[in-house]
Amino acid sequence: MTTATDAAFTPVTIGRYRARNRIVMAPMTRNRANDTVPTPLMAQYYGQRASAGLIITEGTQPSAIGQGYPATPGLHTAEQVGGWKLVADAVHAAGGLVFAQLMHAGRIGHPDVYPEHTEVAGALPVGPSAVAATGSVFTGRGMAEFPTPRALSADGVQDTVAEFAAAARAAIDAGLDGVEIHAANGYLLHQFLSTNANRRTDTWGGDVAGRISFTVAVAQAVADEIGADRVGLRISPANPFNDIVEDGHRETYLALVAALEPLALAYLHVAETTDPGLTPLLRKAWSGVLVLNPAEQTAAEHLSVIQDGAADLVSFATKFLANPDLVARLRTGAPLNTPDRPTFYGGDHRGYTDYPSADHPGADHPSAAPVA
Ligand SMILES: Cc1cc2nc3c(=O)[nH]c(=O)nc-3n(C[C@H](O)[C@H](O)[C@H](O)COP(=O)(O)O)c2cc1C
């Protein structure tokens, strides 16, 4: 009999690649870039986690104005490409696969977040419409209210699509294996999908077809640039994070998936939040590879989605953060380290590369105590 654990350890084809198991490291922003350039410490962090079937990196801005938080990496300068080469090399040296998550924060940005030396320092973020998110953001100088963004012009929308394609090319130049387009969690693509942040009356807004069109255009442009078999896309239907409202979200996401279907992307990544009941409908509507970040929390529940056929791969965020050797631990049922929340965003190697693994016990780490 195949157990849930066995099922998760069978290889699987993702686009042009063969992943050695079905356990994915979900994207996680860690705010440890040097300004916006990936560092040797980041390469070590990803290298430690290379036994994942696929690593999806932290959200990475395709342009300076796409930055959402301090010390997040970009993929739009030669220096950033040089930094990402270190990450690609470290993951490949350990036999892993790594896709960069392309994340444009849109209205979830702030004039104080853009580094002083960039041409966008002090500028307002951009969004589908001039509608501010309710809430506040950490800018590096403290918390600040979200500003009202500048609505992208029609040319600005096209330029942004082109920036995604250029960033995807830069990812490949850096030796990364592909990209994941971030259309989840209230950032720019999700803002276009929503009914509250997108108030446009042109072809990029209005009805379902209008609201999905920006995400489809980005996916098409990125697929044309580097090949659809190196491109994944992440959605989080009905996730209210970052002040998103989605009236009629099921209709929106089923239409989106139907429109993406002909592109033959490497995978669709569904982050389940408030409507897990939609996942089986998306599974049916999508003939390609499905990566699921399930709303259920336990590792055993996560793994069972593979055996149940609910998804082809399963992604873990916080468990991968705290367990560099998560794959081995899931395989043997070994206890997991506790994630140390205060070190999630920013800081140094502590809470980043010093989580103990079977090879590196690192008993000085506060989170070394296993979860009972
Ligand atoms: C520290 C941290 C940073 C995150 N950053 C991102 C990100 O950059 N992009 C993204 O799509 N999701 C991000 N997420 C969401 C995770 O990918 C994931 O969907 C969520 O944590 C739920 O999965 P889990 O229960 O396995 O932690 C982040 C989560 C955490 C904890």
The ligand as an SDF file (V2000), in Angstrom:
LIG
                    3D

 31 33  0  0  0  0  0  0  0  0999 V2000
    7.9310   34.9680    6.5610 C   0  0  0  0  0  0  0  0  0  0  0  0
    6.9250   34.7690    5.4510 C   0  0  0  0  0  0  0  0  0  0  0  0
    7.0950   35.4410    4.2570 C   0  0  0  0  0  0  0  0  0  0  0  0
    6.2130   35.2200    3.1930 C   0  0  0  0  0  0  0  0  0  0  0  0
    6.4660   35.8280    1.9790 N   0  0  0  0  0  0  0  0  0  0  0  0
    5.7390   35.4760    0.8980 C   0  0  0  0  0  0  0  0  0  0  0  0
    6.1180   35.9270   -0.4040 C   0  0  0  0  0  0  0  0  0  0  0  0
    7.1160   36.6380   -0.6030 O   0  0  0  0  0  0  0  0  0  0  0  0
    5.3400   35.5280   -1.4490 N   0  0  0  0  0  0  0  0  0  0  0  0
    4.2310   34.7300   -1.2890 C   0  0  0  0  0  0  0  0  0  0  0  0
    3.5770   34.3970   -2.2710 O   0  0  0  0  0  0  0  0  0  0  0  0
    3.8660   34.2940   -0.0630 N   0  0  0  0  0  0  0  0  0  0  0  0
    4.6000   34.6160    1.0140 C   0  0  0  0  0  0  0  0  0  0  0  0
    4.2690   34.1000    2.2430 N   0  0  0  0  0  0  0  0  0  0  0  0
    3.1170   33.1770    2.3610 C   0  0  0  0  0  0  0  0  0  0  0  0
    3.5920   31.7310    2.3080 C   0  0  0  0  0  0  0  0  0  0  0  0
    4.1470   31.3970    1.0430 O   0  0  0  0  0  0  0  0  0  0  0  0
    2.4370   30.7380    2.6190 C   0  0  0  0  0  0  0  0  0  0  0  0
    1.4150   30.8800    1.6640 O   0  0  0  0  0  0  0  0  0  0  0  0
    1.8650   30.9110    4.0170 C   0  0  0  0  0  0  0  0  0  0  0  0
    2.8940   31.1380    4.9730 O   0  0  0  0  0  0  0  0  0  0  0  0
    1.0580   29.6710    4.4670 C   0  0  0  0  0  0  0  0  0  0  0  0
    1.8700   28.5130    4.3880 O   0  0  0  0  0  0  0  0  0  0  0  0
    2.4320   27.7440    5.6780 P   0  0  0  0  0  0  0  0  0  0  0  0
    1.2280   27.3630    6.4860 O   0  0  0  0  0  0  0  0  0  0  0  0
    3.1730   26.5530    5.1400 O   0  0  0  0  0  0  0  0  0  0  0  0
    3.3320   28.6930    6.4110 O   0  0  0  0  0  0  0  0  0  0  0  0
    5.1080   34.3370    3.3330 C   0  0  0  0  0  0  0  0  0  0  0  0
    4.9220   33.6900    4.5700 C   0  0  0  0  0  0  0  0  0  0  0  0
    5.8160   33.8890    5.6100 C   0  0  0  0  0  0  0  0  0  0  0  0
    5.6110   33.1430    6.9000 C   0  0  0  0  0  0  0  0  0  0  0  0
  1  2  1  0
  2  3  1  0
  2 30  2  0
  3  4  2  0
  4  5  1  0
  4 28  1  0
  5  6  2  0
  6  7  1  0
  6 13  1  0
  7  8  2  0
  7  9  1  0
  9 10  1  0
 10 11  2  0
 10 12  1  0
 12 13  2  0
 13 14  1  0
 14 15  1  0
 14 28  1  0
 15 16  1  0
 16 17  1  0
 16 18  1  0
 18 19  1  0
 18 20  1  0
 20 21  1  0
 20 22  1  0
 22 23  1  0
 23 24  1  0
 24 25  2  0
 24 26  1  0
 24 27  1  0
 28 29  2  0
 29 30  1  0
 30 31  1  0
M  END
$$$$
